[in-house]
Amino acid sequence: MYWKTLFSERRLGDTKKGNAFSPDRSNFEKDYDRVIFSSAFRRMQDKTQVIPLPESDFVHTRLTHSLEVSCVGRSLGKIVGKEIIDRNRLKKILSVPDFGAIVATSCLSHDIGNPPFGHSGESAISNYFKNGNGKKYEELINDKEKWSDLINFEGNANGFKLITKSGKSVGGGIKLTYTALASFVKYPTKSYKEKSERENYKDNISFKKYGYFQSDKDIFYEIFDELEINKIEKYYYSRHPIAFLVEASDDICYRIMDFEDGIRIGLIPFSKGEDLLREIVGKDFDSRKYSAIKDKRERIGYLRAKAINRLLKECSDIFLDNEKDILKGKFDEQLIDNIELKNTLYEIEKISIEKVYKSKNVIQIEVAGFKVVGGLLDMFIEAVNDLYEFKNRKTLRKEKPLSDNLIDLLPEQFLSEGKPSEDLYERILQVCEFVAGMTDTYAVMLFKRLQGIELPK
């Protein structure tokens, strides 16, 4: 791959090929604003990061997490970008702020497709089709690749769907540049993989999950081919190099910030948290300044800031040291797994899993979330299928089905001229997108009302 072809300000649907520079503000900077002002991004303010439906107003939501990741990503992008631009003589086509803006935008949108209730929301959707009422659709869809999308529902692929849409969509017509879209994709491959393929690429971090649904594969190919990103298989590409920086920014934030959440709400002992964060800060630790801070929460905040700064430097060094192999597609690992401090970070992650992610309250709400997500899928999939049959006169009923009332709750983009999609897979995927777009609070409220547990106020 070559840096000169990896940067394009073109957007999906543009007739002109190549870059379209603006004297005031580049399209890469506009990308950031498009995400910020989208309805899909705004809904993340009430989506779980770690603690579902938190009673504390301190802990992170998907929105605050994404904003923090974008800040770290912008800094990491500028550090790396300055060196990359100098090394490759790119000043005529790209600025350091643009490089930082691309990383920041992809960081800002990296969780935009995630369902309510954190990662358990993804599991709930997958489980509905694997083991729940949705299993009955397997024979009707009769396509192993499409079915794999459903039984392995992936927030990353749903996010790609959102940010490539235009017009009336759940994402509000975000329509980012090709470079921002490609940088967003951590897993540039499809969901269905043969056993031999899984074995061949088992060590590749970019092959671990998948990045697009079958409904969006043509868009994916168009973007990656346009940027001349290395193709490994027909359906599997190398990552855009910037995706490594986006992943590193997320890794830094979720490991350090989730750990800080755990300390602040008392799930992790202060002394243990202090020791591990000081270990990361290392020689940058200022004992005089630290001693002057009396509040424990402020002390943790100081250590968190210093730790992130150290990790930024470590990750930027790893990226720059491996630049050539990244461009050749030979480097396919997490940057954070290659730094000197990786063992300390593993310890932090282990404690967070034990004390925070698996805490009693988190597990209880996640279990309840399974029932909420599964119940909503059941009701709305039945509704769109009933309406499809009624519109196509595949039923003897002359009146609209009772479930038609639910259709009024679906956003317009799921109906074309008042009719659901002709394709069952598409209809189901649209309902999954609708449910995944809900906030935690709205999902619980809607489920309770549709089940008759609670009436509208």
C-alpha positions as CSV (number, residue, x, y, z in Angstrom):
1,M,0.0,0.0,0.0
2,Y,1.1,3.6,-0.6
3,W,0.2,6.6,1.6
4,K,-0.6,8.7,-1.4
5,T,-3.5,6.5,-2.5
6,L,-4.7,5.9,1.1
7,F,-6.0,9.4,1.5
8,S,-9.1,10.4,-0.4
9,E,-11.7,13.1,0.4
10,R,-14.2,11.5,-1.9
11,R,-17.5,10.4,-0.4
12,L,-19.9,7.7,-1.5
13,G,-22.0,8.9,-4.5
14,D,-19.5,11.6,-5.5
15,T,-19.1,11.7,-9.3
16,K,-15.6,13.2,-9.2
17,K,-12.7,10.8,-8.5
18,G,-9.9,11.8,-6.1
19,N,-9.5,14.6,-3.7
20,A,-11.6,17.8,-3.4
21,F,-9.7,20.2,-1.1
22,S,-11.4,23.1,0.6
23,P,-9.4,26.3,1.4
24,D,-11.2,26.8,4.7
25,R,-11.7,23.3,6.1
26,S,-10.8,19.9,4.7
27,N,-13.4,17.2,4.2
28,F,-11.5,15.2,6.9
29,E,-12.3,17.9,9.4
30,K,-15.9,18.1,8.2
31,D,-16.2,14.3,8.8
32,Y,-15.7,14.9,12.5
33,D,-18.5,17.4,12.6
34,R,-20.8,15.1,10.7
35,V,-20.4,12.4,13.3
36,I,-20.9,14.9,16.2
37,F,-24.2,16.2,14.9
38,S,-25.6,12.8,13.9
39,S,-28.5,11.4,15.8
40,A,-26.8,8.0,16.1
41,F,-23.9,9.6,17.9
42,R,-26.2,11.5,20.2
43,R,-28.0,8.3,21.3
44,M,-24.7,7.0,22.7
45,Q,-25.2,9.3,25.7
46,D,-27.6,6.6,27.1
47,K,-25.8,3.5,26.0
48,T,-23.7,1.3,28.2
49,Q,-19.9,1.4,28.2
50,V,-19.3,-0.9,31.2
51,I,-21.9,-0.1,33.9
52,P,-25.4,-0.5,32.5
53,L,-28.0,2.1,33.5
54,P,-25.5,3.6,36.1
55,E,-26.8,5.2,39.2
56,S,-23.5,7.2,39.5
57,D,-23.2,10.2,37.2
58,F,-19.5,9.7,37.0
59,V,-19.1,6.5,35.1
60,H,-18.7,6.4,31.3
61,T,-21.3,6.0,28.7
62,R,-20.6,5.1,25.1
63,L,-20.7,8.8,24.3
64,T,-18.2,10.0,26.9
65,H,-16.0,7.0,26.1
66,S,-16.1,7.9,22.4
67,L,-15.2,11.5,23.0
68,E,-12.3,10.5,25.1
69,V,-11.1,8.0,22.5
70,S,-11.3,10.7,19.8
71,C,-9.1,13.1,21.9
72,V,-6.5,10.4,22.4
73,G,-6.8,9.5,18.8
74,R,-6.3,13.1,17.6
75,S,-3.1,13.3,19.7
76,L,-1.8,10.0,18.5
77,G,-2.7,10.9,14.9
78,K,-0.8,14.1,15.1
79,I,2.3,12.5,16.6
80,V,2.4,9.8,14.0
81,G,1.2,12.0,11.2
82,K,4.0,14.5,11.5
83,E,6.6,11.8,11.1
84,I,4.7,10.0,8.3
85,I,4.2,13.2,6.3
86,D,7.9,14.1,6.6
87,R,9.1,10.6,5.8
88,N,6.9,10.2,2.7
89,R,6.9,13.8,1.5
90,L,3.1,14.2,1.8
91,K,2.9,17.9,2.7
92,K,1.3,18.8,-0.7
93,I,-1.7,16.4,-0.2
94,L,-2.1,16.2,3.6
95,S,-1.5,18.3,6.7
96,V,-0.8,17.1,10.3
97,P,-4.2,18.4,11.5
98,D,-5.9,16.4,8.7
99,F,-4.1,13.2,9.8
100,G,-5.2,13.8,13.4
101,A,-8.8,14.6,12.2
102,I,-9.0,11.3,10.4
103,V,-8.0,9.3,13.4
104,A,-10.3,11.4,15.7
105,T,-13.3,10.9,13.4
106,S,-12.9,7.1,13.2
107,C,-12.4,7.0,17.0
108,L,-15.5,9.2,17.5
109,S,-17.6,6.8,15.5
110,H,-16.0,3.5,16.5
111,D,-18.9,2.4,18.8
112,I,-21.7,4.0,16.9
113,G,-23.2,0.7,15.8
114,N,-23.2,-1.0,19.2
115,P,-26.5,-2.1,20.6
116,P,-27.9,-1.1,24.1
117,F,-26.5,-2.9,27.2
118,G,-22.9,-3.0,26.0
119,H,-21.4,-6.1,24.5
120,S,-24.2,-8.2,26.0
121,G,-26.5,-6.5,23.5
122,E,-24.5,-8.0,20.6
123,S,-24.7,-11.4,22.3
124,A,-28.4,-11.0,22.8
125,I,-29.1,-10.4,19.1
126,S,-26.8,-13.3,18.1
127,N,-28.4,-15.6,20.6
128,Y,-31.9,-14.8,19.4
129,F,-31.0,-16.3,16.0
130,K,-28.7,-19.1,17.3
131,N,-30.9,-20.4,20.1
132,G,-34.0,-18.3,20.3
133,N,-37.2,-17.7,18.3
134,G,-35.1,-16.4,15.4
135,K,-33.6,-19.8,14.7
136,K,-36.7,-20.6,12.6
137,Y,-35.6,-18.2,9.9
138,E,-32.4,-20.1,9.1
139,E,-34.0,-22.4,6.5
140,L,-36.0,-19.5,5.0
141,I,-32.9,-17.3,4.5
142,N,-30.9,-20.4,3.2
143,D,-27.6,-18.5,2.7
144,K,-24.8,-19.4,5.0
145,E,-23.1,-16.0,4.6
146,K,-26.2,-13.9,5.4
147,W,-27.2,-16.2,8.2
148,S,-23.7,-15.8,9.7
149,D,-24.3,-12.1,9.9
150,L,-27.3,-12.7,12.2
151,I,-25.9,-15.4,14.5
152,N,-22.7,-13.4,14.9
153,F,-24.2,-9.9,15.0
154,E,-21.4,-7.4,15.1
155,G,-21.5,-3.8,16.3
156,N,-18.6,-2.9,14.0
157,A,-20.5,-4.1,10.9
158,N,-23.6,-2.3,12.1
159,G,-21.5,0.9,12.6
160,F,-20.2,0.6,9.0
161,K,-23.7,0.4,7.8
162,L,-24.7,3.5,9.7
163,I,-21.7,5.7,8.5
164,T,-22.0,4.7,4.9
165,K,-25.7,5.7,4.7
166,S,-27.0,8.9,3.3
167,G,-30.3,10.7,3.3
168,K,-33.0,9.4,5.7
169,S,-31.2,6.9,7.8
170,V,-30.7,5.9,11.4
171,G,-27.3,7.6,11.2
172,G,-28.8,10.8,9.9
173,G,-26.9,10.7,6.6
174,I,-23.4,10.8,8.0
175,K,-21.7,9.8,4.7
176,L,-18.0,10.1,5.6
177,T,-15.0,10.3,3.3
178,Y,-13.5,7.1,1.9
179,T,-10.4,7.4,4.1
180,A,-12.5,7.9,7.3
181,L,-14.7,4.9,6.4
182,A,-11.7,2.6,5.7
183,S,-10.0,3.8,8.9
184,F,-13.2,2.9,10.8
185,V,-13.0,-0.8,9.7
186,K,-11.0,-2.8,12.3
187,Y,-12.0,-6.1,10.7
188,P,-11.9,-5.8,6.9
189,T,-13.5,-9.2,6.2
190,K,-16.9,-10.9,6.1
191,S,-18.6,-12.9,8.9
192,Y,-18.7,-16.3,7.4
193,K,-15.3,-18.1,7.3
194,E,-14.4,-21.6,6.3
195,K,-12.5,-23.7,8.8
196,S,-9.4,-23.6,6.7
197,E,-9.6,-19.8,6.4
198,R,-9.9,-19.5,10.2
199,E,-6.8,-21.6,10.6
200,N,-4.8,-19.8,8.0
201,Y,-5.4,-16.3,9.5
202,K,-5.9,-17.3,13.2
203,D,-3.0,-15.0,14.3
204,N,-4.3,-12.0,12.4
205,I,-6.0,-9.5,14.7
206,S,-8.0,-8.0,11.7
207,F,-9.5,-11.5,11.0
208,K,-10.8,-11.9,14.6
209,K,-14.3,-10.5,13.9
210,Y,-15.9,-9.0,10.8
211,G,-16.5,-5.4,9.6
212,Y,-19.4,-5.5,7.1
213,F,-22.7,-7.2,6.5
214,Q,-23.4,-9.0,3.2
215,S,-25.8,-6.2,2.4
216,D,-22.9,-3.7,2.4
217,K,-20.2,-5.8,0.8
218,D,-20.3,-3.9,-2.5
219,I,-19.8,-0.6,-0.7
220,F,-16.9,-2.1,1.3
221,Y,-15.2,-3.4,-1.9
222,E,-15.6,0.0,-3.6
223,I,-14.0,1.9,-0.7
224,F,-11.1,-0.5,-0.2
225,D,-10.4,-0.9,-4.0
226,E,-10.5,2.9,-4.5
227,L,-7.9,3.4,-1.8
228,E,-5.8,0.5,-3.3
229,I,-5.7,-1.3,0.0
230,N,-3.9,-4.7,-0.1
231,K,-6.3,-7.5,-0.9
232,I,-5.5,-10.8,0.9
233,E,-8.5,-12.8,-0.3
234,K,-11.5,-11.9,-2.4
235,Y,-13.4,-10.9,0.7
236,Y,-10.4,-10.1,3.1
237,Y,-8.2,-7.0,2.9
238,S,-5.4,-5.6,5.0
239,R,-6.4,-2.8,7.4
240,H,-6.1,0.8,6.4
241,P,-3.0,1.7,8.5
242,I,-4.9,4.4,10.4
243,A,-7.2,1.6,11.8
244,F,-4.2,0.5,14.0
245,L,-4.1,4.0,15.6
246,V,-7.9,4.0,16.1
247,E,-7.7,0.6,17.8
248,A,-4.8,1.7,20.0
249,S,-6.7,4.8,21.1
250,D,-9.7,2.7,22.1
251,D,-7.4,0.1,23.8
252,I,-5.7,2.9,25.9
253,C,-9.0,4.5,26.9
254,Y,-11.1,1.4,27.8
255,R,-8.3,-0.2,29.8
256,I,-7.3,3.0,31.7
257,M,-10.7,4.7,31.9
258,D,-12.8,1.6,32.8
259,F,-10.2,0.9,35.5
260,E,-10.5,4.4,36.8
261,D,-14.3,4.0,36.9
262,G,-13.9,0.8,38.9
263,I,-11.6,2.6,41.4
264,R,-13.9,5.7,41.8
265,I,-17.1,3.7,42.5
266,G,-15.3,1.4,44.9
267,L,-15.2,-1.9,43.0
268,I,-11.3,-1.8,42.8
269,P,-9.3,-0.9,45.9
270,F,-7.6,2.5,45.7
271,S,-4.2,1.2,46.7
272,K,-4.2,-1.5,44.0
273,G,-5.3,1.0,41.4
274,E,-2.7,3.5,42.5
275,D,0.2,1.0,42.3
276,L,-0.6,-0.2,38.8
277,L,-1.2,3.3,37.4
278,R,2.1,4.5,38.9
279,E,3.8,1.6,37.3
280,I,2.6,2.8,33.9
281,V,3.5,6.4,34.6
282,G,7.1,5.4,35.5
283,K,9.7,8.1,35.4
284,D,7.1,10.8,34.6
285,F,5.7,10.5,38.1
286,D,6.1,13.8,40.1
287,S,6.1,12.8,43.8
288,R,5.9,16.5,45.0
289,K,2.9,17.3,42.8
290,Y,1.2,14.1,43.7
291,S,1.7,14.6,47.4
292,A,0.1,18.0,47.2
293,I,-3.2,16.4,45.9
294,K,-5.3,15.4,48.9
295,D,-8.4,14.1,47.2
296,K,-8.1,10.4,46.2
297,R,-10.2,10.9,43.1
298,E,-8.1,13.7,42.0
299,R,-5.0,11.6,42.6
300,I,-6.4,8.8,40.3
301,G,-7.2,11.5,37.7
302,Y,-3.6,12.7,37.8
303,L,-2.2,9.2,37.4
304,R,-4.7,8.4,34.6
305,A,-3.6,11.5,32.6
306,K,0.1,10.7,33.0
307,A,-0.5,7.0,32.1
308,I,-2.4,7.9,28.9
309,N,0.4,10.2,27.9
310,R,3.0,7.5,28.4
311,L,1.0,4.9,26.4
312,L,0.5,7.4,23.6
313,K,4.3,7.7,23.2
314,E,4.7,3.9,23.4
315,C,2.1,3.2,20.7
316,S,3.3,5.9,18.3
317,D,6.8,4.4,18.5
318,I,5.6,0.9,17.7
319,F,3.6,2.2,14.7
320,L,6.4,4.2,13.3
321,D,8.9,1.3,13.8
322,N,6.6,-1.0,11.9
323,E,5.5,1.4,9.2
324,K,6.9,-0.6,6.3
325,D,5.5,-3.9,7.4
326,I,2.1,-2.2,8.0
327,L,2.0,-1.0,4.5
328,K,3.0,-4.4,3.2
329,G,0.3,-6.0,5.2
330,K,2.8,-8.1,7.2
331,F,2.1,-6.4,10.6
332,D,-1.3,-7.5,11.9
333,E,-1.2,-7.1,15.7
334,Q,-2.5,-4.7,18.2
335,L,0.0,-1.9,18.8
336,I,-0.7,-2.1,22.6
337,D,0.4,-5.8,22.6
338,N,3.9,-4.8,21.5
339,I,4.7,-2.1,24.1
340,E,7.0,-2.6,27.1
341,L,4.1,-2.0,29.5
342,K,1.8,-4.7,28.0
343,N,2.1,-7.0,31.1
344,T,0.9,-4.2,33.4
345,L,-2.0,-3.5,31.0
346,Y,-2.9,-7.2,31.0
347,E,-3.1,-7.0,34.9
348,I,-5.3,-3.9,34.7
349,E,-7.6,-5.6,32.2
350,K,-7.8,-8.8,34.3
351,I,-8.7,-6.8,37.4
352,S,-11.3,-4.8,35.5
353,I,-12.9,-8.0,34.2
354,E,-13.1,-9.6,37.7
355,K,-14.1,-6.5,39.7
356,V,-16.1,-4.4,37.2
357,Y,-17.3,-6.3,34.1
358,K,-18.4,-9.3,36.2
359,S,-19.7,-7.4,39.2
360,K,-23.2,-8.5,40.4
361,N,-25.1,-5.4,39.3
362,V,-23.6,-5.5,35.8
363,I,-24.4,-9.2,35.3
364,Q,-28.0,-8.7,36.6
365,I,-28.7,-5.9,34.2
366,E,-27.1,-7.7,31.3
367,V,-29.3,-10.7,31.9
368,A,-32.3,-8.5,31.9
369,G,-31.0,-6.8,28.7
370,F,-31.0,-10.2,27.0
371,K,-34.7,-10.6,27.6
372,V,-35.4,-7.0,26.5
373,V,-33.4,-7.2,23.2
374,G,-34.8,-10.7,22.3
375,G,-38.4,-9.6,23.1
376,L,-38.1,-6.5,20.9
377,L,-36.6,-8.5,18.0
378,D,-39.4,-11.0,18.3
379,M,-42.2,-8.4,18.1
380,F,-40.8,-6.2,15.4
381,I,-39.6,-9.0,13.1
382,E,-43.0,-10.5,13.3
383,A,-44.6,-7.1,12.5
384,V,-42.5,-6.4,9.4
385,N,-43.1,-10.0,8.1
386,D,-46.8,-9.7,8.7
387,L,-46.9,-6.4,6.9
388,Y,-44.8,-7.9,4.0
389,E,-47.3,-10.8,3.6
390,F,-50.3,-8.4,3.8
391,K,-48.9,-6.0,1.2
392,N,-48.0,-8.9,-1.1
393,R,-51.3,-10.7,-0.5
394,K,-49.6,-13.8,0.7
395,T,-52.2,-14.2,3.3
396,L,-56.0,-14.7,3.1
397,R,-56.6,-11.9,5.6
398,K,-58.3,-8.9,4.3
399,E,-57.6,-6.7,7.2
400,K,-54.2,-5.5,8.3
401,P,-52.6,-7.7,11.0
402,L,-52.7,-6.5,14.6
403,S,-48.9,-6.3,14.6
404,D,-49.2,-3.6,12.0
405,N,-49.6,-1.1,14.8
406,L,-46.0,-1.8,15.7
407,I,-44.9,-0.6,12.2
408,D,-45.8,2.9,13.2
409,L,-43.0,2.8,15.7
410,L,-40.4,1.9,13.0
411,P,-38.5,4.8,11.5
412,E,-39.4,5.6,7.8
413,Q,-36.1,4.3,6.4
414,F,-37.3,0.7,7.1
415,L,-40.2,1.0,4.7
416,S,-40.0,1.7,0.9
417,E,-43.3,3.3,-0.2
418,G,-45.0,1.8,2.8
419,K,-43.7,-1.7,2.2
420,P,-40.9,-3.7,3.9
421,S,-38.0,-5.1,1.9
422,E,-38.7,-8.0,-0.5
423,D,-35.7,-9.9,1.0
424,L,-36.2,-11.6,4.4
425,Y,-32.6,-11.1,5.4
426,E,-32.8,-7.4,4.6
427,R,-36.1,-7.1,6.7
428,I,-34.5,-8.9,9.6
429,L,-31.3,-6.9,9.4
430,Q,-33.2,-3.6,9.4
431,V,-35.0,-4.6,12.6
432,C,-31.7,-5.5,14.1
433,E,-30.4,-2.1,13.1
434,F,-33.5,-0.5,14.6
435,V,-33.1,-2.3,18.0
436,A,-29.4,-1.8,18.0
437,G,-29.9,1.9,17.6
438,M,-32.0,2.2,20.8
439,T,-30.6,3.6,24.0
440,D,-30.7,1.5,27.1
441,T,-33.5,3.5,28.7
442,Y,-35.7,3.6,25.6
443,A,-35.2,-0.2,25.0
444,V,-36.4,-1.0,28.5
445,M,-39.3,1.5,28.4
446,L,-40.5,0.3,25.0
447,F,-40.3,-3.4,25.9
448,K,-42.2,-2.8,29.1
449,R,-45.0,-0.9,27.3
450,L,-45.3,-3.4,24.5
451,Q,-45.5,-6.2,27.0
452,G,-48.2,-4.4,29.0
453,I,-46.0,-4.1,32.0
454,E,-46.1,-0.3,31.9
455,L,-48.5,2.1,30.2
456,P,-47.5,5.3,28.5
457,K,-47.6,8.3,30.8
